[in-house]
């Protein structure tokens, strides 16, 4: 059961970061490389507590669907999405936003998952999947950071 943890310092207020991280549209922009798109459930806008989204994407050359549901949320501090259906045996993805004054936020991202197929799944994790997922999440989080900082800059200049 790998656990991937990341931390980002974002030059934007907590609410902007929180909203950027749960934006379906921003998610699709940040994952264009895997052609990820929302095909069911919430397909645009900001996802809320109790709502789900089904993503279609291409990973490792294979088209896949994955449905995740927002199972916990305390706006603008954190939210959790968990897999309902998809290629993993299970996953829990925590997103936390800690304000540092009024203009900066520490974003903590924790992705805890289990691959299917027992020992073969653990070998695949060790061989490739954990690194692949860390890179995928890092790219997505860096995109969230850049969009949130651009939004914060725009709101300061208004």
PyMOL commands that set and color helices and strands:
alter all, ss='L'
color gray80, all
select helices_A, chain A and resi 14-21+24-30+32-34+118-156
alter helices_A, ss='H'
color red, helices_A
select strands_A, chain A and resi 3-10+37-41+52-59+62-74+78-85+88-100+104-115
alter strands_A, ss='S'
color yellow, strands_A
deselect
rebuild
show_as cartoon
